[in-house]
Amino acid sequence: MGNSLKAIVAFVPSDECQKYLLEDLEEMPVDKMVDLSGRQLRRLPLHICSFRELVKLYLSDNNLTHLPPELEQLQNLQILALDFNNFKALPLVVCTLKQLCILYLGNNKLCSLPLELQLLQNLKTLWIESNCLQCLPEVVCELSLLKTLHAGSNALRTLPIQLRRLQELRTIWLSGNLLSEFPTVLLDMPFLEVIDVDRNSIRFFPSLAHLPGLKLVIYDHNPCRNAPKVAKGVRRVGRWSEESPEPRKRSGAVIEITLDERPSSPPVVKPEPE
């Protein structure tokens, strides 16, 4: 037991050890970027908040549960990565950073998002995948410039009808949720270019042929009995897509054709602000 406790203590960096890890960050970096990912940090070093011209701050893969109020000083911040931490609630100080364009909140323990998130009116990309969300927070529908929404690997069963307000939204990723029906609100969003509903429980797909902006729909790993109809030139990833015909009915029975090889989803790459 003693050795195990010592091993745990050794894994969590002391203040002295943390200072050693950050001793090369006493001055504002020339590229206006600070990357503290994977440092096992339990708190954000306060001197980072003095870098008022900072544009990019990466805090991914740490042990953070809160952020200091001094973070508000970083009013030029455009990219903030808080994914792979232990946040149970989004620190409200994040909502004061009004120049944010990209916010990574994936792989935390978030069950909701605060109403103050709507203050981030410059936000274009929001990653909230792999959290504990049972419904998409309606405050997301207030982010009028949002172009990309990653909300996969939660417990979403529906989407709010208010989502149609996001007329700048081009890409929505909903893989690995609990959708039993295709979200009808997406049928009223003709500007969407990419729809990903992979790994849900959707049994029937309506036609998507009326969506003029659609370029890619990913619907694989659903218990569906049909492929979504799409306009010419739209790529489909799933059963009975371009590589194989849809099942044919014979005497009331449906013969399913399963592909051995399916095109893989596009790689997920953290984007830079436009």
C-alpha positions as CSV (number, residue, x, y, z in Angstrom):
1,M,0.0,0.0,0.0
2,G,2.8,2.4,0.9
3,N,4.6,1.8,-2.4
4,S,1.4,2.3,-4.3
5,L,0.8,5.6,-2.5
6,K,4.3,6.7,-3.3
7,A,3.8,5.9,-7.0
8,I,0.6,8.0,-7.1
9,V,2.2,10.9,-5.4
10,A,5.2,10.7,-7.8
11,F,2.8,10.8,-10.8
12,V,1.2,14.1,-9.7
13,P,3.8,16.9,-10.1
14,S,4.6,19.1,-7.1
15,D,4.7,22.9,-7.4
16,E,8.5,22.8,-7.6
17,C,8.3,20.2,-10.4
18,Q,5.7,22.1,-12.2
19,K,7.8,25.3,-12.0
20,Y,10.7,23.3,-13.5
21,L,8.6,22.2,-16.4
22,L,7.6,25.7,-17.2
23,E,10.8,27.6,-16.5
24,D,11.3,28.3,-20.2
25,L,8.0,30.1,-20.4
26,E,8.7,33.2,-18.3
27,E,8.4,35.5,-21.3
28,M,5.9,36.0,-24.0
29,P,6.6,33.5,-26.9
30,V,7.5,35.2,-30.2
31,D,4.8,33.1,-32.1
32,K,2.2,34.1,-29.5
33,M,1.5,30.5,-28.8
34,V,1.8,28.5,-25.6
35,D,1.5,24.7,-25.6
36,L,1.3,23.0,-22.2
37,S,-0.4,19.9,-23.4
38,G,0.4,16.6,-21.6
39,R,2.2,18.3,-18.6
40,Q,0.0,16.7,-15.9
41,L,-0.9,20.2,-14.8
42,R,-3.4,20.6,-11.9
43,R,-3.6,24.4,-12.3
44,L,-2.7,27.0,-14.9
45,P,0.5,28.9,-14.1
46,L,-0.7,32.4,-13.4
47,H,2.2,34.0,-15.2
48,I,0.7,32.7,-18.5
49,C,-2.2,35.1,-18.0
50,S,0.2,38.0,-18.2
51,F,1.0,37.2,-21.9
52,R,-1.8,39.6,-23.1
53,E,-0.9,39.2,-26.7
54,L,-1.3,35.4,-26.7
55,V,-3.3,34.1,-29.6
56,K,-3.1,30.3,-29.0
57,L,-3.2,28.4,-25.7
58,Y,-3.1,24.6,-25.7
59,L,-3.9,22.9,-22.3
60,S,-4.9,19.5,-23.6
61,D,-4.3,16.3,-21.7
62,N,-3.8,17.6,-18.2
63,N,-5.6,17.3,-14.9
64,L,-7.3,20.7,-14.9
65,T,-10.6,21.1,-13.1
66,H,-10.8,24.9,-13.0
67,L,-9.1,28.0,-14.5
68,P,-8.0,31.2,-12.7
69,P,-10.0,34.4,-13.1
70,E,-6.8,36.1,-14.4
71,L,-7.3,34.2,-17.7
72,E,-9.7,37.1,-18.6
73,Q,-6.6,39.1,-19.4
74,L,-6.0,37.1,-22.6
75,Q,-8.4,39.1,-24.7
76,N,-6.5,38.4,-27.9
77,L,-6.8,34.6,-27.5
78,Q,-8.3,32.9,-30.6
79,I,-7.7,29.3,-29.9
80,L,-8.1,27.6,-26.5
81,A,-7.7,23.8,-26.1
82,L,-9.1,22.4,-22.9
83,D,-9.8,18.8,-24.2
84,F,-8.7,15.7,-22.2
85,N,-9.0,17.3,-18.8
86,N,-11.3,16.8,-15.8
87,F,-13.7,19.8,-16.2
88,K,-17.2,19.0,-14.8
89,A,-18.4,22.5,-15.7
90,L,-17.0,25.1,-18.2
91,P,-15.2,27.8,-16.2
92,L,-17.1,31.0,-16.8
93,V,-13.9,32.9,-17.4
94,V,-13.6,31.2,-20.8
95,C,-16.8,33.0,-21.8
96,T,-15.0,36.4,-21.3
97,L,-12.6,35.6,-24.1
98,K,-14.6,37.2,-26.9
99,Q,-12.0,36.8,-29.7
100,L,-12.1,33.0,-29.4
101,C,-12.6,31.4,-32.8
102,I,-11.9,27.8,-31.9
103,L,-12.7,26.1,-28.5
104,Y,-11.8,22.5,-27.7
105,L,-13.8,21.0,-24.8
106,G,-13.8,17.4,-25.8
107,N,-13.1,14.4,-23.5
108,N,-14.1,16.1,-20.2
109,K,-17.1,15.5,-17.9
110,L,-19.4,18.2,-19.0
111,C,-23.1,17.6,-18.6
112,S,-24.1,21.1,-19.7
113,L,-22.8,24.4,-21.0
114,P,-23.4,27.8,-19.4
115,L,-25.6,30.4,-20.9
116,E,-22.7,32.8,-20.9
117,L,-21.2,30.8,-23.8
118,Q,-23.4,32.9,-26.1
119,L,-21.0,35.8,-25.4
120,L,-18.4,34.1,-27.7
121,Q,-19.9,35.5,-30.9
122,N,-16.7,35.0,-32.9
123,L,-16.7,31.3,-32.3
124,K,-16.4,29.3,-35.5
125,T,-15.4,25.8,-34.3
126,L,-16.7,24.1,-31.1
127,W,-15.5,20.6,-30.0
128,I,-17.7,19.1,-27.3
129,E,-17.3,15.4,-28.2
130,S,-16.8,12.7,-25.5
131,N,-18.6,14.4,-22.7
132,C,-21.7,13.6,-20.7
133,L,-24.2,15.6,-22.7
134,Q,-27.7,14.1,-22.9
135,C,-29.0,16.9,-25.0
136,L,-27.3,19.5,-27.1
137,P,-27.3,22.7,-25.0
138,E,-29.5,25.3,-26.6
139,V,-26.9,28.0,-26.0
140,V,-24.9,26.5,-28.9
141,C,-27.7,27.7,-31.2
142,E,-26.8,31.3,-30.2
143,L,-23.3,31.1,-31.7
144,S,-24.3,32.7,-35.0
145,L,-20.9,32.4,-36.7
146,L,-20.4,28.7,-35.9
147,K,-19.2,26.7,-38.9
148,T,-18.1,23.4,-37.4
149,L,-19.7,21.5,-34.5
150,H,-18.2,18.3,-33.1
151,A,-20.7,16.7,-30.7
152,G,-19.9,13.0,-31.1
153,S,-19.6,10.4,-28.4
154,N,-22.2,11.9,-26.0
155,A,-25.7,10.6,-25.2
156,L,-27.7,12.9,-27.5
157,R,-31.1,11.6,-28.5
158,T,-32.4,14.7,-30.3
159,L,-31.3,18.1,-31.5
160,P,-33.0,21.3,-30.7
161,I,-35.1,22.9,-33.4
162,Q,-33.3,26.2,-32.7
163,L,-30.2,24.7,-34.4
164,R,-31.6,25.9,-37.7
165,R,-30.6,29.4,-36.7
166,L,-27.0,28.6,-37.4
167,Q,-26.9,29.5,-41.0
168,E,-23.1,29.6,-41.1
169,L,-22.9,25.9,-39.9
170,R,-21.3,23.7,-42.6
171,T,-20.2,20.6,-40.7
172,I,-21.8,18.7,-37.9
173,W,-20.4,15.6,-36.4
174,L,-22.8,13.5,-34.3
175,S,-21.1,10.1,-34.4
176,G,-21.5,7.8,-31.4
177,N,-24.7,9.2,-29.9
178,L,-28.1,7.7,-29.1
179,L,-30.1,9.0,-32.1
180,S,-32.9,6.7,-33.0
181,E,-34.2,8.9,-35.7
182,F,-32.4,11.2,-38.2
183,P,-32.6,14.7,-36.6
184,T,-35.4,16.5,-38.6
185,V,-33.9,19.9,-37.9
186,L,-31.0,19.0,-40.3
187,L,-33.5,18.7,-43.1
188,D,-34.1,22.4,-42.8
189,M,-30.5,23.4,-43.0
190,P,-29.7,23.5,-46.8
191,F,-26.3,25.1,-46.2
192,L,-24.8,22.0,-44.4
193,E,-21.9,20.4,-46.3
194,V,-21.0,17.5,-44.0
195,I,-23.4,15.4,-41.8
196,D,-21.9,12.6,-39.7
197,V,-24.4,10.4,-37.9
198,D,-22.2,7.3,-37.8
199,R,-22.7,4.8,-34.9
200,N,-26.2,5.7,-33.8
201,S,-29.5,3.8,-33.7
202,I,-31.1,5.2,-36.8
203,R,-33.4,2.7,-38.6
204,F,-34.7,4.9,-41.4
205,F,-33.1,7.8,-43.4
206,P,-35.2,10.4,-45.1
207,S,-34.1,11.8,-48.4
208,L,-31.3,14.4,-48.3
209,A,-31.5,15.1,-52.0
210,H,-33.0,18.6,-51.4
211,L,-29.9,19.8,-49.5
212,P,-28.0,21.8,-52.2
213,G,-24.8,22.3,-50.1
214,L,-24.4,18.7,-49.0
215,K,-21.1,17.1,-50.0
216,L,-20.6,14.2,-47.6
217,V,-22.9,12.2,-45.4
218,I,-21.6,9.5,-43.1
219,Y,-24.2,7.1,-41.8
220,D,-22.4,3.8,-41.3
221,H,-23.0,1.6,-38.2
222,N,-26.7,2.3,-37.9
223,P,-29.4,-0.5,-38.0
224,C,-30.9,1.2,-41.0
225,R,-32.9,-0.5,-43.8
226,N,-32.1,2.1,-46.4
227,A,-29.4,4.5,-47.5
228,P,-30.2,8.2,-47.5
229,K,-31.0,9.5,-51.0
230,V,-28.6,12.4,-52.0
231,A,-28.1,14.6,-54.9
232,K,-25.7,13.8,-57.7
233,G,-22.0,14.2,-56.6
234,V,-22.7,13.8,-52.9
235,R,-20.5,11.2,-51.3
236,R,-22.1,8.7,-49.0
237,V,-20.2,6.5,-46.4
238,G,-22.2,3.6,-45.2
239,R,-24.0,0.4,-46.3
240,W,-25.4,0.5,-49.8
241,S,-23.5,3.6,-50.8
242,E,-21.8,4.1,-54.2
243,E,-20.0,0.7,-54.0
244,S,-23.0,-1.4,-53.5
245,P,-26.8,-1.3,-54.4
246,E,-29.4,-1.0,-51.7
247,P,-31.1,-4.3,-50.6
248,R,-33.7,-5.7,-52.9
249,K,-37.1,-6.8,-51.7
250,R,-38.1,-10.4,-52.5
251,S,-41.5,-11.6,-51.3
252,G,-41.6,-9.1,-48.6
253,A,-38.1,-9.9,-47.3
254,V,-35.2,-7.6,-47.3
255,I,-31.8,-8.9,-48.4
256,E,-29.0,-6.9,-46.7
257,I,-25.7,-6.4,-48.5
258,T,-22.9,-5.6,-46.1
259,L,-19.6,-4.1,-47.4
260,D,-16.4,-5.7,-46.3
261,E,-14.5,-2.5,-46.9
262,R,-15.9,0.9,-46.3
263,P,-14.3,4.3,-46.9
264,S,-12.9,5.6,-43.6
265,S,-14.1,8.9,-42.2
266,P,-12.0,11.9,-42.9
267,P,-9.1,12.4,-40.4
268,V,-9.9,14.7,-37.6
269,V,-7.4,17.6,-37.6
270,K,-7.5,20.5,-35.3
271,P,-8.0,23.5,-37.6
272,E,-6.4,26.9,-37.5
273,P,-8.7,30.0,-37.4
274,E,-9.7,31.4,-40.8
